């Protein structure tokens, strides 16, 4: 993959690591799904230097412990890859939940694929991945999420292993603060580690939230990528 700056790297990592159902403001995916028959809509605007991106990412629970998510991204100014998208399926069985002395541990799996539409051309498959999901909730205020798995580029044939880790803290019922890192073992093809911090304010608790994040690729000297977004949950019957 040609290195196109932090904005493009961040887009790739978000798409691959589950932006459609990661639960804004995190890009690291959690081991949880929308309730069956319920949907959510997440969207955010990203700015990194002169680059701009707008992302729409709806997801729905299709059965108990199963979720299907999609995402669509438009870039500005016009880029060789004018728009991109993703499709992801997440499975988090209730049987994989464990109650321990140290808190609740949830496990899940996620399969995803990415697509690109170059300017003047049609859509084509660009990437695919499979992730193991782990969420550890020691108490009501803290949570730790981790993702690990392979990713493959369709065009160049490059392969890598992704590792994403996030820690979140809720100092009050309406505020969430977090930090996370998204890394891989093929920097030349997939970009370096991206470290991000941010916060969410729940306008309506667990229903509608606004969030702000800032992320930067470690050691790259690229501009900080800022995102402003929202999450709207529990849509449907």
C-alpha positions as CSV (number, residue, x, y, z in Angstrom):
1,X,0.0,0.0,0.0
2,X,1.4,3.4,-0.9
3,X,1.9,5.5,2.2
4,X,-0.5,8.4,1.9
5,X,-0.2,10.0,5.3
6,X,-1.9,9.6,8.6
7,X,-5.4,10.2,7.3
8,X,-5.2,7.2,4.9
9,X,-3.5,5.0,7.5
10,X,-6.1,5.8,10.0
11,X,-8.9,5.0,7.5
12,X,-7.3,1.7,6.7
13,X,-6.9,0.7,10.4
14,X,-10.4,1.8,11.3
15,X,-12.0,-0.1,8.4
16,X,-10.0,-3.2,9.1
17,X,-10.3,-3.2,12.8
18,X,-14.1,-2.8,12.8
19,X,-15.1,0.8,12.4
20,X,-18.7,-0.3,11.6
21,X,-19.3,-1.7,15.1
22,X,-16.4,-0.8,17.3
23,X,-18.5,1.5,19.3
24,X,-17.5,5.2,18.9
25,X,-15.3,6.8,19.9
26,X,-13.1,3.6,20.0
27,X,-11.7,2.1,16.8
28,X,-10.6,-1.0,18.8
29,X,-13.6,-3.4,18.6
30,X,-15.4,-4.6,21.8
31,X,-16.8,-8.1,22.3
32,X,-20.4,-7.0,22.3
33,X,-23.2,-6.7,19.7
34,X,-26.3,-4.8,19.1
35,X,-29.4,-6.5,20.4
36,X,-31.3,-8.7,17.9
37,X,-33.6,-6.5,15.8
38,X,-31.9,-3.3,17.0
39,X,-29.6,-1.0,15.0
40,X,-27.1,1.8,15.6
41,X,-25.7,4.6,13.5
42,X,-22.3,6.0,14.0
43,X,-20.7,8.8,11.9
44,X,-17.7,11.0,12.2
45,X,-15.8,13.7,10.3
46,X,-12.0,13.4,10.3
47,X,-9.4,16.2,9.6
48,X,-5.7,15.5,9.2
49,X,-3.7,18.4,7.7
50,X,-5.4,19.3,4.4
51,X,-7.2,15.9,4.2
52,X,-10.9,15.4,5.1
53,X,-13.0,12.3,5.5
54,X,-16.7,11.7,6.3
55,X,-17.6,8.2,7.5
56,X,-21.1,6.6,8.0
57,X,-21.2,3.3,9.8
58,X,-24.5,1.6,10.6
59,X,-24.8,-1.8,12.2
60,X,-27.7,-4.1,13.2
61,X,-28.1,-7.1,15.5
62,X,-29.3,-9.9,13.2
63,X,-29.6,-12.6,15.9
64,X,-28.6,-13.2,19.5
65,X,-24.9,-12.4,19.7
66,X,-24.6,-11.7,16.0
67,X,-24.1,-8.3,14.3
68,X,-23.8,-7.1,10.7
69,X,-22.1,-3.8,10.1
70,X,-21.2,-1.7,7.1
71,X,-19.3,1.6,6.6
72,X,-18.9,4.1,3.8
73,X,-16.2,6.8,3.6
74,X,-15.8,9.8,1.3
75,X,-12.5,11.7,1.1
76,X,-11.8,15.3,0.4
77,X,-10.0,16.8,-1.4
78,X,-10.5,14.3,-4.2
79,X,-8.1,11.4,-3.8
80,X,-7.1,8.5,-6.2
81,X,-9.3,6.4,-4.0
82,X,-12.4,8.6,-4.0
83,X,-14.4,6.5,-1.6
84,X,-14.1,3.2,0.4
85,X,-16.3,0.9,2.4
86,X,-16.4,-2.2,4.5
87,X,-18.6,-5.1,5.5
88,X,-18.2,-6.9,8.8
89,X,-19.8,-9.7,10.7
90,X,-19.3,-10.1,14.5
91,X,-20.2,-13.1,16.6
92,X,-20.1,-12.9,20.4
93,X,-21.8,-16.0,21.9
94,X,-23.2,-15.7,25.4
95,X,-21.5,-19.1,26.2
96,X,-18.1,-17.4,25.7
97,X,-18.7,-15.0,28.7
98,X,-16.8,-15.7,31.9
99,X,-17.4,-14.2,35.3
100,X,-14.2,-14.1,37.3
101,X,-12.9,-12.6,40.5
102,X,-11.3,-9.9,38.4
103,X,-14.4,-9.0,36.5
104,X,-16.3,-10.1,33.4
105,X,-14.5,-11.4,30.3
106,X,-16.3,-11.6,26.9
107,X,-14.9,-13.3,23.8
108,X,-15.9,-12.9,20.2
109,X,-14.9,-13.3,16.5
110,X,-15.1,-10.8,13.7
111,X,-14.8,-11.2,9.9
112,X,-14.4,-8.2,7.7
113,X,-13.7,-7.1,4.1
114,X,-12.8,-3.7,2.7
115,X,-13.6,-2.2,-0.7
116,X,-12.4,0.8,-2.7
117,X,-13.7,2.9,-5.5
118,X,-10.9,4.7,-7.4
119,X,-11.8,7.9,-9.2
120,X,-13.2,7.0,-12.6
121,X,-13.5,3.3,-11.8
122,X,-15.8,0.8,-10.1
123,X,-15.7,-0.8,-6.7
124,X,-13.3,-3.6,-6.0
125,X,-12.3,-5.7,-3.0
126,X,-9.2,-4.3,-1.3
127,X,-8.7,-6.1,2.1
128,X,-10.0,-8.9,4.3
129,X,-9.4,-9.8,8.0
130,X,-10.3,-12.0,10.8
131,X,-10.1,-10.9,14.4
132,X,-10.3,-12.4,17.9
133,X,-12.1,-10.0,20.2
134,X,-11.6,-9.8,24.0
135,X,-13.3,-7.4,26.4
136,X,-12.5,-7.3,30.1
137,X,-14.7,-5.3,32.4
138,X,-13.3,-5.3,35.9
139,X,-16.1,-2.9,37.2
140,X,-18.7,-0.5,35.9
141,X,-16.2,2.3,35.4
142,X,-13.3,0.6,33.5
143,X,-13.0,-1.6,30.4
144,X,-10.2,-3.1,28.4
145,X,-10.6,-4.3,24.8
146,X,-8.1,-6.1,22.6
147,X,-8.2,-7.4,19.0
148,X,-5.8,-9.8,17.4
149,X,-5.8,-11.3,13.9
150,X,-4.5,-11.5,10.3
151,X,-5.3,-9.0,7.6
152,X,-4.6,-9.4,3.9
153,X,-4.4,-6.8,1.1
154,X,-6.1,-8.0,-2.1
155,X,-4.1,-6.0,-4.6
156,X,-0.5,-6.2,-3.4
157,X,-0.9,-9.5,-1.5
158,X,0.7,-8.1,1.7
159,X,-0.2,-9.9,4.9
160,X,0.1,-8.6,8.5
161,X,-1.1,-9.3,12.0
162,X,-3.1,-6.6,13.7
163,X,-3.1,-5.9,17.4
164,X,-5.4,-3.2,18.8
165,X,-5.7,-2.4,22.5
166,X,-8.0,0.2,24.2
167,X,-8.6,1.2,27.8
168,X,-11.7,3.3,28.7
169,X,-12.8,5.0,31.9
170,X,-16.2,6.4,32.8
171,X,-15.6,9.1,35.5
172,X,-19.4,9.8,35.5
173,X,-22.5,8.3,33.9
174,X,-22.4,10.8,31.0
175,X,-18.6,10.9,30.3
176,X,-16.2,8.3,28.8
177,X,-12.5,8.9,28.4
178,X,-10.2,6.5,26.5
179,X,-6.8,5.8,25.1
180,X,-5.9,3.1,22.5
181,X,-3.1,1.9,20.1
182,X,-3.5,0.2,16.8
183,X,-0.4,-1.7,15.7
184,X,0.7,-4.3,13.1
185,X,3.9,-6.2,12.2
186,X,4.2,-4.9,8.6
187,X,4.8,-1.2,8.9
188,X,6.1,-0.8,5.4
189,X,2.7,-2.0,3.9
190,X,0.2,-1.1,6.6
191,X,1.7,2.0,8.3
192,X,3.0,2.4,11.8
193,X,1.3,2.3,15.2
194,X,-1.4,4.8,15.6
195,X,-2.0,6.1,19.2
196,X,-5.4,7.8,19.9
197,X,-7.1,9.5,22.8
198,X,-10.6,10.9,23.1
199,X,-13.8,11.3,25.0
200,X,-17.5,10.9,24.7
201,X,-20.4,12.8,26.2
202,X,-23.7,11.0,26.5
203,X,-26.4,13.5,25.6
204,X,-28.9,10.6,26.3
205,X,-27.3,7.9,28.3
206,X,-26.5,4.8,26.1
207,X,-28.7,6.3,23.4
208,X,-27.0,9.3,21.8
209,X,-23.5,10.4,22.3
210,X,-21.0,13.0,20.9
211,X,-17.3,12.4,20.8
212,X,-14.0,13.9,20.0
213,X,-10.7,12.1,19.3
214,X,-7.1,12.9,18.4
215,X,-4.7,10.3,16.8
216,X,-1.2,10.3,15.5
217,X,1.1,7.7,13.9
218,X,4.1,7.1,16.2
219,X,7.4,8.5,14.9
220,X,6.0,9.5,11.5
221,X,5.9,13.3,12.0
222,X,2.5,13.4,10.3
223,X,-0.3,15.8,11.4
224,X,-2.7,14.8,14.2
225,X,-5.9,13.3,12.9
226,X,-8.9,14.9,14.7
227,X,-12.4,13.4,14.5
228,X,-15.7,14.7,15.6
229,X,-18.6,12.2,15.6
230,X,-21.7,10.8,17.2
231,X,-23.3,7.5,18.0
232,X,-27.0,6.8,18.0
233,X,-28.1,3.4,19.5
234,X,-31.1,1.2,20.1
235,X,-32.8,2.1,16.9
236,X,-35.6,-0.2,15.7
237,X,-38.5,-1.9,17.3
